[in-house]
Structure formats: C-alpha cells, structure tokens
Amino acid sequence: MDLGDVRPGGVRPVVVRVPVEPVEAAVEADAVDAAVQAGDVAVRGPLFGVAAQNADDGQRWRVVVAVTRGCPQMARDSLNSLLWFRAKDEAQDKAERRALLAAVAHLESERVDELTVLETRYRIVRAEEYAGMGPDGIEQPRPTDPEPVTPDWDSGSRDADIDAGLVLDPDAPVTPAQAAERLMLRGMAYAGSRYPDDVLLDSHRALNTHPDVLLLPTTFKIVERTDAGWESGGGLHASAHEARKTLDFSLTWWEPRKRGLISMRAGRDVDARTQVAENAGSATGELTACVEAADRLRTGRVNHLEFLGSVFRIGRARRLLRWGPDGPEGPRPSDVNQHAPSRIHPVLHEDGTIHYEDDED
C-alpha cells in the first residue's frame, strides 16, 4: 500500500470502504444526517491518555490508558500505576521487576512523555474533545448509538471501559462519513484572542508535525445549559445510558444534598427516593421534583431533561487524535499540568515486598 507522504507536513491517503452490512449502513446514514443537522463543531479542549507499541505492532499503537485524562500529568500518573501494578503482580523475576520499577521512579521525578520498558514503547498521547453543534445546541445521542436491551439503573454496576482494547491504525479503512469528518478536521486549529500566543503557536505547528487525524470512539457526557452555553457536568461515559445513569444518581443523591434537602452527613443509601418513600405526603416539593425528574429518565431514551429551572442534556462527545510520521501526537509545550510528578504508591522492592512508610524498621 502507498502510505503517501508521511514526512512532516505530508499526509496519508484515507482508505475508504463502503458499508454494506445493514446495521453499519444505518449508522452511516445517521452520520450523514448528523453532519447536516449539527454541522458546526465546538472544541472543548485536550484530553490525554497512554498508548503502547511493541516491535511487531508495525505502525499501530494500542491504547493502554483511556484518552480521557484532563492533563498530561494525570496520564503520566496512570502510566505510573500501570507499571507499578505490573511490577507487583506480573513480573516474572527480579530483573523484570527492576526494569519496571526504574520506569516508575523516572515517572515519579520527571515529566516523562515517552519511555521504553521491556521492549514496549509507551507514549503520553493527546486528543482534542469536540462536539457537533446545531440550531438546537450540542448534538445528542444518535438513534443508532449502542443502547442496552434492558437498561441497568444500578449505580454500582459499570459499563464497558472507554477505549478498552482500542488499536490506533492510521491506515485502517473507514466509511465515507468517517473519511469526510477526518478530512474536514485535518486543518482544525485554535484561533481567537482568548487563547494565549503559545497555545495558538503550538496548535498551528501541529498541523505540520501531525497532519493526519484519527477519530477515537464516541463518548457521552452530561451537559447543562447556562447563559454562556452548554457546560460539562462530569466525565465521559462509554454509552449514553451510562451518562443517563450518572444523571439519575446526581438528581436523586447529589442535588438534594446541594440544595440542603438531605444532610451531607447522610449515608450513601439515603437519597431523594428513599426520603420521599419514607415521608409520603410530607416530603418537600423539591425532593419530589428530584424523584420525578429522575423517573422521567427511566421512561426511555431520554436525552433532554428540564428540572427546577435547569436544563440537562446527554451530549455526544467526539475526540480526534493527531498523527504524524512517528505516530500519535504527544503533549504540547503549552499544555498545562495540574500538579507535579510525585510518588503515588508505596515502595516496592525488586524482590516483590512492599514497604509502607508507617512500617517499623
């Protein structure tokens, strides 16, 4: 295959395949409709994760830490934990554990964006979070986005992890709609006076150093409408239902506490539903409103909800990762770290024993 000009500033060809399987064809039709209805793009900012590459992976990289972290150091800390637990639970001998712990020590003391451990290359990778915008605001879940056959509303259960098993391959065939989106976003860069000069410079430099883009799996999030627009109300979720479940918990557990309807010291099992059930006939109107709003979420695929003057929506979040001759883009010099590197786990010796600070000598 001709990979095109993959030098800095060059671009790879996009390999397009036509979807023929009925479900995939329906997804493609949804994507085309969305491009018409929500054709504008709102950029929220960068997200970070970790990708790994072995010698036999070729040009492909594997995501080993979901690209959902809010700053580069959070991704480095996640890599620190990944390697520490590998040393603790998987190392076959002292030499292997020693190599893993050397990498952990490096991550504890420096802002490391790439390192090789036991022939595996790890890189902190950077993606841009964005969403489609139309006349009605931020794009909501599409009819063909995956939904559970039987919705599980247990707040203790979890959906599949974001980016689990994801392989990044810049030459993998994509559908026509995906190809059009990739081509459209190749030239996306920050602009405007609200961005510092170094952020603008880095953004435009990336168009040359990492000219291609890959689209990561769609995620979903809770957003709230404010005077300034739509504000994010939490983290990313792998499915729209998981976002609804989080909103259900927020309406029945967090909102009553924030509004002073339930004490902050009340147990986790105390929420608006339990209070209304125990105080039928005397529960406050606001507590009842919390329950009614949460119950509306459970009537179907509800993605837009009005509640006591607030408007919540399940937003459809997308992510793009820039790609250059050496693979996925890493952090930019202007990206902000929220904290410094530090030790985040107990001392693990090469023989596998763990030393806690409060252990006696």
N, C-alpha and C positions, 0 to 999 in steps of 0.2 A: 504494500500500500504506500502511495506517495503521501508522506506526512506533511508536505507543504514546507514553507519557510518557518522553521522553529527557532531561528535566531531572535535576539531581542528586536522587537518591532515587527517581526513576521508573525503570520497566523497560520493555524492548521485549517485544513478543509473540514467542513462539518459533514459527516456521513449521515444521510437521511434514509429512513426506512418507512414505508407506508404501512400503517396499522391495518390489519385485515381481520384480526380476531374481534368478535362483536363488542366485548366489554372494552377493549382498548380503543376501538373505533368510537365508542360513545364518550370515552374520556377525552379523546382528541376533539370531538365535536364540542364538548363542554369548554375546552381550552380556547377554541376559536370564538365561541360566543363570549367568553370572558374577555378576550382581547378587544372585542368591540364594545362591550358594556363597561369594562373597567380598564380602559386603555392607558390611563396615566399611571405613573409609578411614584410612590412615596418611599424615600430611603430613610430607614431608622438609624442605621449605624453599623459598626462592625461587630462580629461575633468571632470567637476563637475556639479552636479545638486542637487535636493532635492526630497526625497521620503517620503511618509507618510504611516502610518499604524494605523488602528483602532483595537479595541479588537476583532471584528468579522471578521477581514481580514485573520485570521489564519497566515500562513507563508508568505502570499502575501503582497507586498508593492505596492503603487501607486505613479507614478512619478507626482509630482505637479510643479516642475520647471525643464525644459528640461535639459538633461545632455549634455550641450554644453558650459558651462562657463569655462573660461581659468584658473581659480584658485579657491581655496576653498572659499576665502572671497567674490568673486563675487557671488557664490551660496548662501552664508550667507546673503548678501545684498538683493538678490532676495527673500529669505525667509522673511527677514525683511519687504520688501514691501508687500508680500503676506499677512502677518499677520496684517500689518498696515491698508491696504485697507479692510481687513475683519472686523477689528475693526470699521473702518469708515462707511462701507456700509452694513454690515450684522449682527453686534452684536444686540442681542435681548434686552439686558438690560445692566445696569451699571456693574454688576458682570461679565458678559461675556466679555464686553469691557475691564474691568480692567485686566482680565486674559490675554487677547491678548496683551494689552499694556505692561504688565510686561515682556512678552516674547520679545517684540520689544526692550524694554530697555536693556534686557540681551544681545541681539544681537548687540546693539549699543556700548556696552562697552567691550565685550569679544569675543574671537574666539570660538564660540559655534558650535560643530559638531552634537549635538543631544539634543533635548528638547521635553518635552511633554506639550501640551497646550490643555485644554478642552478635555482630554482623547484621543487626537490624538498625535501620536509619529512622530516627524519629524527628518530626518537624512540627513546630507550632504553626498552625495554618490559620488563615484569616478569610472570613467570608463577609459579605455585605447582606444585611437583612433589609428586605423591601416588601412592599405590598402593592397590589393593584388598587387603583382609586377610580371611582366613577362618580356620577352626579349624586348618588346616594351615600357617598363616603367610602370607607375601606371595604374591600371585597370580602364577602362572606364565603363559607364553605360551598363548594360546587355540588350539584346533585350526585356526581359520580365519585366524590371523595369517599374513601372507605368508612363504613359505619358498622358497628356490631349488630348482628342479627337480633340479639337480646341484650339491650343496654344494661350494664352493671353499674349501679349507683353506689356501691360500697366504696367509701373514701379510702379504705385501707388497701384495696386492690390497685394494681398498676397495669397500664397498657404497655405495649412494646416500647423499648428504649429508642429514642431518636438516634438515627444513623447507625443502628446496630447492624454489623456486617457489611457496611457500605464500602464498596470499592470505587475509587476515583479513576476513571479511564477516559482521557480526553478524546479518544478515537472510537468510543463505543457509539453505535448507531443510535440516532434519536428520531422522534417523529417530526413531521413538518412543523407543528406548532412549537415544539421544543426548540427546533432549529431556528425558527423565526425569532423566538424570545432570546436565544443565545446571541444571535447576530445583532439584534436590537440593543442588547445590553453591553456589547463589546466596548462601546465608546462612552459608557456611563462613568462620569467623574463628578466630584463635588464642585459646586460653583456657588458664588454668592458671598456677601460680606460677613455673614455670620460665622464662616469658617476661618480659623487662623491661617496665616500665609503658609506655614509649614504643612498644614493638613492639605491645603489646596495643591501645593507643590508635589507632595507625595502621591496624591490621588492622580494627578496628570502624569507623573512619572510612571505609575503602574500601567498606564495604557501602552507604554512602550516595553517595559520589562516583563509584563504578564498580559499580553494582548488577548488571549483567549479566555473564555469563561465556561465554567461548568455549573449546571443547576443542581443544587442539593435537594433532597426530598422535602416536600412541602410540610410545613408545621402549622400549628394553630395556637391562638392566644386570645386572652380576654382583653378587650379594649373598652374604654369608657369615653363617651363624648363629653368634651369640655368646650369652653369658649375658644380655646386655642386649637381645637381639632380633636382627633382621636388619640387618647393617651393609653399606653400599655398598662394593663393591670396585673401583670405577673409574667411568669416564664413561658417558655414554649412547650407545646404538647405534640405528641405524635399523631393524634387524631382530634377531630372536632368534638367527639364525645368526651374525651379526657378533659378538654377545656370546659365543656359544659359541666362536667362533674366537679371541677375545681370551682366554677362559679356557684354551683349549688352549695358547696361547702362554705364558700365565702358569704353567701346570703344568709345561711342559717347559723353559722358559727361566728364568723368574724364581724359581720355588720352589727349584730345585736350587741356585741362587746364594744365596738367602736362607738355606738350610739348610747351606751350606758344602760342598755336594757337587760344585759346579763353581766354579772361581775367578771372582771378579768381573772379573778382567782377561782372561778368555777371550773369544774373538771372538764376534760375533753369531751365526755359523753353528754354534757349539758349544752343544748342548742335551742334554737327557736322552736323546733318541732317538739322537743320534749317539754319545753315550758308551756307551749300552747295546749298540749295534750293534758298536762297536769293541772292547768288552770283554766280549763274550758269555761267560757262565759266571763272570765275576769282577766284574761290576757290582754295586754295593751294592743291598741290598733297597729302600732308599728311592728310588734312581734308577729302578729297575724299577717301583716303585709309581707314580712320576710318569708314566711312559710308559703303564702300564696304565690309569690314570685318564683320561689324555688320549685314549687309544684308545677308551675307552667312550663318550666324547663323539661319536665319529665313527660310532657304530653306528646312529644315527638321531636323532630329535629329542629328545635327552636334555636335560632342564631341571633335573634334581636329581642331584647327584653327591656321594658321600662319599669322602673322600681323607685317609688318615693322621690320622684324628680330627677333620678339618674337614668341614663340610657347606656346599657351594656350591649356589646356585640361580640360574637365569636369571629375574630378576624383570621383571614387566610394569609399566613406569613410565608414568604419565599426567601431563599438565600442563594446568592451566587458566589462562586469561588473563582478568583482569577488564576490563570495558569500561564506559565512561561516555559522556556526551554528546559529548565531544571525541575519542573513540576509545580505544585501548588504554591501560591503566594504565602509568605510568612508575615509576621507583624511589620508594620511600617515604623520608621523612626518617630513619627508624630503620634502614634497610638499611645494612649495613656494607661499606665499601670496603677491600679488602685492600692497596691501595697508592695512591699519589698520581698525578695526571696527570704525564706526562713525555714527552720526545721519544723516539720509538721507531724513527724512520727517519732516514737521512741527510738533509741539507739539499738540497731540490730547488728550483732556481731557476725563475722563470717562463718562461725560455727552454727549459726541459727538461733542463738539465745538472744533474748530481748532484755535490755537494761532500761528500767524506768528510773526517772530522776529521784523518786522517793525510796528506791531500794537502798537498803543498808549496805555499806561497804563490806 
